[in-house]
Amino acid sequence: MSSDVTPPAPVDPRLLSLLVCPVTKGPLVYDREAGELISRQAGLAFPVRDGIPVMLPEEARRLTD
């Protein structure tokens, strides 16, 4: 059984240590499985595409509880 789903490309840990939420300037949590950087303070999930975080608020997904 083969899977057509490829895992998201990893993000460089050094880059993750430097990034903050562009909206709140608060911390981000990397969800590798979802391929997103989560800002709990802003309620946003920023996509990671090909290992590159897209830190534009208009590209972010709104978190729902």
Distance bins in CASP14 RR format, pairs under 12 A and 6 or more apart:
PFRMAT RR
TARGET T0000
AUTHOR 0000-0000-0000
RMODE 2
METHOD distances of the structure
MODEL  1
5 33 0 0 0 0 0 1 0 0 0 0 0
6 35 0 0 0 0 0 1 0 0 0 0 0
6 50 0 0 0 0 0 1 0 0 0 0 0
7 32 1 0 0 1 0 0 0 0 0 0 0
7 33 0 0 0 0 1 0 0 0 0 0 0
7 34 0 0 0 0 0 1 0 0 0 0 0
7 35 0 0 0 0 1 0 0 0 0 0 0
7 48 0 0 0 0 0 1 0 0 0 0 0
7 51 0 0 0 0 0 1 0 0 0 0 0
8 30 0 0 0 0 1 0 0 0 0 0 0
8 31 0 0 0 0 1 0 0 0 0 0 0
8 32 1 0 0 1 0 0 0 0 0 0 0
8 33 1 0 0 1 0 0 0 0 0 0 0
8 34 1 0 0 1 0 0 0 0 0 0 0
8 35 1 0 1 0 0 0 0 0 0 0 0
8 36 0 0 0 0 1 0 0 0 0 0 0
8 37 0 0 0 0 0 1 0 0 0 0 0
8 47 0 0 0 0 1 0 0 0 0 0 0
8 48 1 0 0 1 0 0 0 0 0 0 0
8 49 0 0 0 0 1 0 0 0 0 0 0
8 50 0 0 0 0 1 0 0 0 0 0 0
8 51 1 0 0 1 0 0 0 0 0 0 0
8 52 0 0 0 0 0 1 0 0 0 0 0
8 53 0 0 0 0 0 1 0 0 0 0 0
9 32 0 0 0 0 1 0 0 0 0 0 0
9 35 0 0 0 0 1 0 0 0 0 0 0
9 47 0 0 0 0 0 1 0 0 0 0 0
9 48 1 0 0 1 0 0 0 0 0 0 0
9 49 0 0 0 0 1 0 0 0 0 0 0
9 50 1 0 1 0 0 0 0 0 0 0 0
9 51 1 1 0 0 0 0 0 0 0 0 0
9 52 0 0 0 0 1 0 0 0 0 0 0
9 53 0 0 0 0 0 1 0 0 0 0 0
10 16 0 0 0 0 1 0 0 0 0 0 0
10 30 0 0 0 0 1 0 0 0 0 0 0
10 32 1 0 0 1 0 0 0 0 0 0 0
10 33 0 0 0 0 0 1 0 0 0 0 0
10 35 0 0 0 0 1 0 0 0 0 0 0
10 48 0 0 0 0 1 0 0 0 0 0 0
10 50 0 0 0 0 0 1 0 0 0 0 0
10 51 1 0 0 1 0 0 0 0 0 0 0
10 52 0 0 0 0 0 1 0 0 0 0 0
10 53 0 0 0 0 0 1 0 0 0 0 0
11 17 0 0 0 0 0 1 0 0 0 0 0
11 18 0 0 0 0 0 1 0 0 0 0 0
11 19 0 0 0 0 1 0 0 0 0 0 0
11 28 0 0 0 0 0 1 0 0 0 0 0
11 29 0 0 0 0 0 1 0 0 0 0 0
11 30 1 0 0 1 0 0 0 0 0 0 0
11 31 0 0 0 0 0 1 0 0 0 0 0
11 32 1 0 0 1 0 0 0 0 0 0 0
11 35 0 0 0 0 1 0 0 0 0 0 0
11 36 0 0 0 0 0 1 0 0 0 0 0
11 37 1 0 0 1 0 0 0 0 0 0 0
11 46 0 0 0 0 0 1 0 0 0 0 0
11 47 0 0 0 0 0 1 0 0 0 0 0
11 48 1 0 1 0 0 0 0 0 0 0 0
11 49 0 0 0 0 0 1 0 0 0 0 0
11 50 0 0 0 0 0 1 0 0 0 0 0
11 51 1 0 1 0 0 0 0 0 0 0 0
11 52 1 0 0 1 0 0 0 0 0 0 0
11 53 1 0 0 1 0 0 0 0 0 0 0
11 54 0 0 0 0 0 1 0 0 0 0 0
11 55 0 0 0 0 0 1 0 0 0 0 0
12 18 0 0 0 0 1 0 0 0 0 0 0
12 19 0 0 0 0 0 1 0 0 0 0 0
12 30 0 0 0 0 0 1 0 0 0 0 0
12 48 0 0 0 0 0 1 0 0 0 0 0
12 51 0 0 0 0 1 0 0 0 0 0 0
12 52 0 0 0 0 1 0 0 0 0 0 0
12 53 0 0 0 0 1 0 0 0 0 0 0
13 19 0 0 0 0 0 1 0 0 0 0 0
13 30 0 0 0 0 1 0 0 0 0 0 0
13 32 0 0 0 0 0 1 0 0 0 0 0
13 51 0 0 0 0 0 1 0 0 0 0 0
15 28 0 0 0 0 0 1 0 0 0 0 0
15 30 0 0 0 0 1 0 0 0 0 0 0
15 37 0 0 0 0 0 1 0 0 0 0 0
15 48 0 0 0 0 0 1 0 0 0 0 0
15 51 0 0 0 0 1 0 0 0 0 0 0
15 52 0 0 0 0 1 0 0 0 0 0 0
15 53 1 0 0 1 0 0 0 0 0 0 0
15 55 0 0 0 0 0 1 0 0 0 0 0
16 27 0 0 0 0 0 1 0 0 0 0 0
16 28 1 0 0 1 0 0 0 0 0 0 0
16 29 0 0 0 0 1 0 0 0 0 0 0
16 30 1 0 1 0 0 0 0 0 0 0 0
16 31 0 0 0 0 0 1 0 0 0 0 0
16 32 0 0 0 0 0 1 0 0 0 0 0
16 37 1 0 0 1 0 0 0 0 0 0 0
16 38 0 0 0 0 0 1 0 0 0 0 0
16 46 0 0 0 0 0 1 0 0 0 0 0
16 48 0 0 0 0 1 0 0 0 0 0 0
16 51 0 0 0 0 0 1 0 0 0 0 0
16 52 0 0 0 0 0 1 0 0 0 0 0
16 53 0 0 0 0 1 0 0 0 0 0 0
16 55 0 0 0 0 0 1 0 0 0 0 0
17 27 0 0 0 0 0 1 0 0 0 0 0
17 28 0 0 0 0 0 1 0 0 0 0 0
17 30 0 0 0 0 0 1 0 0 0 0 0
18 27 0 0 0 0 0 1 0 0 0 0 0
18 28 0 0 0 0 0 1 0 0 0 0 0
18 37 0 0 0 0 0 1 0 0 0 0 0
18 53 0 0 0 0 0 1 0 0 0 0 0
18 55 0 0 0 0 0 1 0 0 0 0 0
19 25 0 0 0 0 0 1 0 0 0 0 0
19 26 0 0 0 0 1 0 0 0 0 0 0
19 27 0 0 0 0 1 0 0 0 0 0 0
19 28 1 0 1 0 0 0 0 0 0 0 0
19 29 0 0 0 0 0 1 0 0 0 0 0
19 30 0 0 0 0 1 0 0 0 0 0 0
19 37 1 0 0 1 0 0 0 0 0 0 0
19 38 0 0 0 0 0 1 0 0 0 0 0
19 39 0 0 0 0 1 0 0 0 0 0 0
19 46 0 0 0 0 1 0 0 0 0 0 0
19 48 0 0 0 0 0 1 0 0 0 0 0
19 52 0 0 0 0 0 1 0 0 0 0 0
19 53 1 0 0 1 0 0 0 0 0 0 0
19 54 0 0 0 0 0 1 0 0 0 0 0
19 55 1 0 0 1 0 0 0 0 0 0 0
20 26 1 0 1 0 0 0 0 0 0 0 0
20 27 1 0 0 1 0 0 0 0 0 0 0
20 28 1 0 0 1 0 0 0 0 0 0 0
20 29 0 0 0 0 0 1 0 0 0 0 0
20 37 0 0 0 0 1 0 0 0 0 0 0
20 39 0 0 0 0 1 0 0 0 0 0 0
20 41 0 0 0 0 0 1 0 0 0 0 0
20 42 0 0 0 0 0 1 0 0 0 0 0
20 46 0 0 0 0 0 1 0 0 0 0 0
20 53 0 0 0 0 0 1 0 0 0 0 0
20 55 0 0 0 0 1 0 0 0 0 0 0
21 27 1 0 0 1 0 0 0 0 0 0 0
21 28 1 0 1 0 0 0 0 0 0 0 0
21 29 0 0 0 0 0 1 0 0 0 0 0
21 37 0 0 0 0 1 0 0 0 0 0 0
21 38 0 0 0 0 1 0 0 0 0 0 0
21 39 1 1 0 0 0 0 0 0 0 0 0
21 40 0 0 0 0 1 0 0 0 0 0 0
21 41 1 0 0 1 0 0 0 0 0 0 0
21 42 1 0 1 0 0 0 0 0 0 0 0
21 43 0 0 0 0 1 0 0 0 0 0 0
21 44 1 0 0 1 0 0 0 0 0 0 0
21 45 0 0 0 0 0 1 0 0 0 0 0
21 46 1 0 0 1 0 0 0 0 0 0 0
21 53 0 0 0 0 0 1 0 0 0 0 0
21 55 0 0 0 0 1 0 0 0 0 0 0
21 56 0 0 0 0 0 1 0 0 0 0 0
21 57 0 0 0 0 1 0 0 0 0 0 0
21 60 0 0 0 0 1 0 0 0 0 0 0
22 28 0 0 0 0 1 0 0 0 0 0 0
22 37 0 0 0 0 0 1 0 0 0 0 0
22 39 0 0 0 0 1 0 0 0 0 0 0
22 41 0 0 0 0 0 1 0 0 0 0 0
22 42 0 0 0 0 1 0 0 0 0 0 0
22 44 0 0 0 0 1 0 0 0 0 0 0
22 46 0 0 0 0 1 0 0 0 0 0 0
22 53 0 0 0 0 0 1 0 0 0 0 0
22 54 0 0 0 0 0 1 0 0 0 0 0
22 55 1 0 1 0 0 0 0 0 0 0 0
22 56 1 0 0 1 0 0 0 0 0 0 0
22 57 1 0 0 1 0 0 0 0 0 0 0
22 58 0 0 0 0 0 1 0 0 0 0 0
22 59 0 0 0 0 0 1 0 0 0 0 0
22 60 0 0 0 0 1 0 0 0 0 0 0
23 37 0 0 0 0 0 1 0 0 0 0 0
23 39 1 0 0 1 0 0 0 0 0 0 0
23 40 0 0 0 0 0 1 0 0 0 0 0
23 41 1 0 0 1 0 0 0 0 0 0 0
23 42 1 0 1 0 0 0 0 0 0 0 0
23 43 0 0 0 0 1 0 0 0 0 0 0
23 44 1 0 0 1 0 0 0 0 0 0 0
23 45 0 0 0 0 0 1 0 0 0 0 0
23 46 0 0 0 0 1 0 0 0 0 0 0
23 55 0 0 0 0 1 0 0 0 0 0 0
23 56 0 0 0 0 0 1 0 0 0 0 0
23 57 1 0 1 0 0 0 0 0 0 0 0
23 58 0 0 0 0 0 1 0 0 0 0 0
23 60 0 0 0 0 1 0 0 0 0 0 0
23 62 0 0 0 0 0 1 0 0 0 0 0
24 38 0 0 0 0 0 1 0 0 0 0 0
24 39 1 0 0 1 0 0 0 0 0 0 0
24 40 0 0 0 0 1 0 0 0 0 0 0
24 41 1 0 1 0 0 0 0 0 0 0 0
24 42 1 0 1 0 0 0 0 0 0 0 0
24 43 0 0 0 0 1 0 0 0 0 0 0
24 44 0 0 0 0 1 0 0 0 0 0 0
24 46 0 0 0 0 0 1 0 0 0 0 0
24 57 0 0 0 0 0 1 0 0 0 0 0
24 60 0 0 0 0 0 1 0 0 0 0 0
25 39 0 0 0 0 1 0 0 0 0 0 0
25 41 0 0 0 0 1 0 0 0 0 0 0
25 42 0 0 0 0 1 0 0 0 0 0 0
25 55 0 0 0 0 0 1 0 0 0 0 0
26 37 0 0 0 0 0 1 0 0 0 0 0
26 38 0 0 0 0 0 1 0 0 0 0 0
26 39 1 0 0 1 0 0 0 0 0 0 0
26 40 0 0 0 0 1 0 0 0 0 0 0
26 41 1 0 1 0 0 0 0 0 0 0 0
26 42 0 0 0 0 1 0 0 0 0 0 0
26 43 0 0 0 0 0 1 0 0 0 0 0
26 44 0 0 0 0 0 1 0 0 0 0 0
27 37 0 0 0 0 1 0 0 0 0 0 0
27 38 0 0 0 0 1 0 0 0 0 0 0
27 39 1 0 0 1 0 0 0 0 0 0 0
27 40 0 0 0 0 1 0 0 0 0 0 0
27 41 1 0 0 1 0 0 0 0 0 0 0
27 42 0 0 0 0 0 1 0 0 0 0 0
28 36 0 0 0 0 1 0 0 0 0 0 0
28 37 1 0 1 0 0 0 0 0 0 0 0
28 38 1 0 0 1 0 0 0 0 0 0 0
28 39 1 0 1 0 0 0 0 0 0 0 0
28 40 0 0 0 0 1 0 0 0 0 0 0
28 41 0 0 0 0 1 0 0 0 0 0 0
28 42 0 0 0 0 1 0 0 0 0 0 0
28 43 0 0 0 0 0 1 0 0 0 0 0
28 44 0 0 0 0 1 0 0 0 0 0 0
28 45 0 0 0 0 1 0 0 0 0 0 0
28 46 1 0 0 1 0 0 0 0 0 0 0
28 48 0 0 0 0 0 1 0 0 0 0 0
28 53 0 0 0 0 1 0 0 0 0 0 0
28 55 0 0 0 0 1 0 0 0 0 0 0
28 60 0 0 0 0 0 1 0 0 0 0 0
29 35 0 0 0 0 0 1 0 0 0 0 0
29 36 0 0 0 0 1 0 0 0 0 0 0
29 37 1 0 0 1 0 0 0 0 0 0 0
29 38 1 0 1 0 0 0 0 0 0 0 0
29 39 0 0 0 0 1 0 0 0 0 0 0
29 40 1 0 0 1 0 0 0 0 0 0 0
29 41 0 0 0 0 0 1 0 0 0 0 0
29 42 0 0 0 0 0 1 0 0 0 0 0
29 43 0 0 0 0 0 1 0 0 0 0 0
29 44 0 0 0 0 0 1 0 0 0 0 0
29 45 0 0 0 0 1 0 0 0 0 0 0
29 46 0 0 0 0 0 1 0 0 0 0 0
29 63 0 0 0 0 0 1 0 0 0 0 0
30 36 1 0 0 1 0 0 0 0 0 0 0
30 37 1 0 1 0 0 0 0 0 0 0 0
30 38 1 0 0 1 0 0 0 0 0 0 0
30 39 0 0 0 0 0 1 0 0 0 0 0
30 45 0 0 0 0 0 1 0 0 0 0 0
30 46 0 0 0 0 1 0 0 0 0 0 0
30 47 0 0 0 0 0 1 0 0 0 0 0
30 48 1 0 0 1 0 0 0 0 0 0 0
30 51 0 0 0 0 0 1 0 0 0 0 0
30 53 0 0 0 0 1 0 0 0 0 0 0
31 37 1 0 0 1 0 0 0 0 0 0 0
31 38 1 0 1 0 0 0 0 0 0 0 0
31 39 0 0 0 0 0 1 0 0 0 0 0
31 40 0 0 0 0 0 1 0 0 0 0 0
31 45 1 0 0 1 0 0 0 0 0 0 0
31 46 0 0 0 0 0 1 0 0 0 0 0
31 47 0 0 0 0 0 1 0 0 0 0 0
31 48 0 0 0 0 1 0 0 0 0 0 0
31 53 0 0 0 0 0 1 0 0 0 0 0
31 61 0 0 0 0 0 1 0 0 0 0 0
31 63 0 0 0 0 0 1 0 0 0 0 0
32 38 0 0 0 0 0 1 0 0 0 0 0
32 48 0 0 0 0 1 0 0 0 0 0 0
32 51 0 0 0 0 0 1 0 0 0 0 0
33 48 0 0 0 0 0 1 0 0 0 0 0
34 45 1 0 0 1 0 0 0 0 0 0 0
34 46 0 0 0 0 0 1 0 0 0 0 0
34 47 0 0 0 0 1 0 0 0 0 0 0
34 48 0 0 0 0 1 0 0 0 0 0 0
34 61 0 0 0 0 1 0 0 0 0 0 0
34 63 0 0 0 0 0 1 0 0 0 0 0
35 45 0 0 0 0 1 0 0 0 0 0 0
35 46 0 0 0 0 1 0 0 0 0 0 0
35 47 1 0 0 1 0 0 0 0 0 0 0
35 48 1 0 1 0 0 0 0 0 0 0 0
35 49 0 0 0 0 1 0 0 0 0 0 0
35 50 0 0 0 0 0 1 0 0 0 0 0
35 51 0 0 0 0 1 0 0 0 0 0 0
35 52 0 0 0 0 0 1 0 0 0 0 0
35 53 0 0 0 0 1 0 0 0 0 0 0
35 54 0 0 0 0 0 1 0 0 0 0 0
35 61 0 0 0 0 0 1 0 0 0 0 0
36 43 0 0 0 0 0 1 0 0 0 0 0
36 44 0 0 0 0 1 0 0 0 0 0 0
36 45 1 0 1 0 0 0 0 0 0 0 0
36 46 1 0 0 1 0 0 0 0 0 0 0
36 47 1 0 1 0 0 0 0 0 0 0 0
36 48 1 0 0 1 0 0 0 0 0 0 0
36 49 0 0 0 0 0 1 0 0 0 0 0
36 51 0 0 0 0 0 1 0 0 0 0 0
36 53 0 0 0 0 1 0 0 0 0 0 0
36 54 0 0 0 0 1 0 0 0 0 0 0
36 55 0 0 0 0 0 1 0 0 0 0 0
36 59 0 0 0 0 0 1 0 0 0 0 0
36 60 0 0 0 0 1 0 0 0 0 0 0
36 61 1 0 0 1 0 0 0 0 0 0 0
36 62 0 0 0 0 0 1 0 0 0 0 0
36 63 0 0 0 0 1 0 0 0 0 0 0
37 43 0 0 0 0 0 1 0 0 0 0 0
37 44 0 0 0 0 1 0 0 0 0 0 0
37 45 1 0 0 1 0 0 0 0 0 0 0
37 46 1 0 1 0 0 0 0 0 0 0 0
37 47 0 0 0 0 1 0 0 0 0 0 0
37 48 1 0 0 1 0 0 0 0 0 0 0
37 49 0 0 0 0 0 1 0 0 0 0 0
37 51 0 0 0 0 0 1 0 0 0 0 0
37 52 0 0 0 0 0 1 0 0 0 0 0
37 53 1 0 1 0 0 0 0 0 0 0 0
37 54 0 0 0 0 1 0 0 0 0 0 0
37 55 1 0 0 1 0 0 0 0 0 0 0
37 56 0 0 0 0 0 1 0 0 0 0 0
37 59 0 0 0 0 0 1 0 0 0 0 0
37 60 0 0 0 0 1 0 0 0 0 0 0
37 61 0 0 0 0 0 1 0 0 0 0 0
37 63 0 0 0 0 0 1 0 0 0 0 0
38 44 1 0 0 1 0 0 0 0 0 0 0
38 45 1 0 1 0 0 0 0 0 0 0 0
38 46 1 0 0 1 0 0 0 0 0 0 0
38 47 0 0 0 0 0 1 0 0 0 0 0
38 48 0 0 0 0 0 1 0 0 0 0 0
38 53 0 0 0 0 0 1 0 0 0 0 0
38 60 0 0 0 0 1 0 0 0 0 0 0
38 61 0 0 0 0 1 0 0 0 0 0 0
38 62 0 0 0 0 0 1 0 0 0 0 0
38 63 1 0 0 1 0 0 0 0 0 0 0
39 45 1 0 0 1 0 0 0 0 0 0 0
39 46 1 0 0 1 0 0 0 0 0 0 0
39 53 0 0 0 0 0 1 0 0 0 0 0
39 55 0 0 0 0 1 0 0 0 0 0 0
39 57 0 0 0 0 1 0 0 0 0 0 0
39 60 1 0 0 1 0 0 0 0 0 0 0
39 61 0 0 0 0 0 1 0 0 0 0 0
39 62 0 0 0 0 0 1 0 0 0 0 0
39 63 0 0 0 0 1 0 0 0 0 0 0
40 63 1 0 0 1 0 0 0 0 0 0 0
40 65 0 0 0 0 0 1 0 0 0 0 0
41 63 0 0 0 0 0 1 0 0 0 0 0
42 55 0 0 0 0 0 1 0 0 0 0 0
42 57 0 0 0 0 1 0 0 0 0 0 0
42 60 1 0 0 1 0 0 0 0 0 0 0
42 61 0 0 0 0 0 1 0 0 0 0 0
42 62 0 0 0 0 1 0 0 0 0 0 0
42 63 0 0 0 0 1 0 0 0 0 0 0
43 57 0 0 0 0 0 1 0 0 0 0 0
43 60 0 0 0 0 1 0 0 0 0 0 0
43 61 0 0 0 0 1 0 0 0 0 0 0
43 62 1 0 0 1 0 0 0 0 0 0 0
43 63 1 0 1 0 0 0 0 0 0 0 0
43 64 0 0 0 0 1 0 0 0 0 0 0
43 65 0 0 0 0 1 0 0 0 0 0 0
44 54 0 0 0 0 0 1 0 0 0 0 0
44 55 0 0 0 0 0 1 0 0 0 0 0
44 56 0 0 0 0 0 1 0 0 0 0 0
44 57 1 0 0 1 0 0 0 0 0 0 0
44 58 0 0 0 0 0 1 0 0 0 0 0
44 59 0 0 0 0 1 0 0 0 0 0 0
44 60 1 0 1 0 0 0 0 0 0 0 0
44 61 1 0 0 1 0 0 0 0 0 0 0
44 62 1 0 0 1 0 0 0 0 0 0 0
44 63 1 0 0 1 0 0 0 0 0 0 0
44 64 0 0 0 0 0 1 0 0 0 0 0
45 53 0 0 0 0 0 1 0 0 0 0 0
45 54 0 0 0 0 0 1 0 0 0 0 0
45 55 0 0 0 0 0 1 0 0 0 0 0
45 57 0 0 0 0 0 1 0 0 0 0 0
45 59 0 0 0 0 0 1 0 0 0 0 0
45 60 1 0 0 1 0 0 0 0 0 0 0
45 61 1 0 1 0 0 0 0 0 0 0 0
45 62 1 0 0 1 0 0 0 0 0 0 0
45 63 1 0 1 0 0 0 0 0 0 0 0
45 64 0 0 0 0 0 1 0 0 0 0 0
46 52 0 0 0 0 0 1 0 0 0 0 0
46 53 1 0 1 0 0 0 0 0 0 0 0
46 54 1 0 0 1 0 0 0 0 0 0 0
46 55 1 0 1 0 0 0 0 0 0 0 0
46 56 1 0 0 1 0 0 0 0 0 0 0
46 57 0 0 0 0 1 0 0 0 0 0 0
46 58 0 0 0 0 0 1 0 0 0 0 0
46 59 1 0 0 1 0 0 0 0 0 0 0
46 60 1 0 1 0 0 0 0 0 0 0 0
46 61 0 0 0 0 1 0 0 0 0 0 0
46 62 0 0 0 0 0 1 0 0 0 0 0
46 63 0 0 0 0 0 1 0 0 0 0 0
47 53 1 0 0 1 0 0 0 0 0 0 0
47 54 1 0 1 0 0 0 0 0 0 0 0
47 55 0 0 0 0 1 0 0 0 0 0 0
47 56 0 0 0 0 1 0 0 0 0 0 0
47 57 0 0 0 0 0 1 0 0 0 0 0
47 58 0 0 0 0 0 1 0 0 0 0 0
47 59 1 0 0 1 0 0 0 0 0 0 0
47 60 1 0 0 1 0 0 0 0 0 0 0
47 61 1 0 0 1 0 0 0 0 0 0 0
48 54 1 0 0 1 0 0 0 0 0 0 0
48 55 0 0 0 0 1 0 0 0 0 0 0
48 59 0 0 0 0 0 1 0 0 0 0 0
48 60 0 0 0 0 0 1 0 0 0 0 0
48 61 0 0 0 0 0 1 0 0 0 0 0
49 55 0 0 0 0 0 1 0 0 0 0 0
49 56 0 0 0 0 0 1 0 0 0 0 0
49 59 0 0 0 0 1 0 0 0 0 0 0
52 59 0 0 0 0 0 1 0 0 0 0 0
53 59 0 0 0 0 1 0 0 0 0 0 0
53 60 0 0 0 0 0 1 0 0 0 0 0
54 60 0 0 0 0 1 0 0 0 0 0 0
54 61 0 0 0 0 0 1 0 0 0 0 0
END
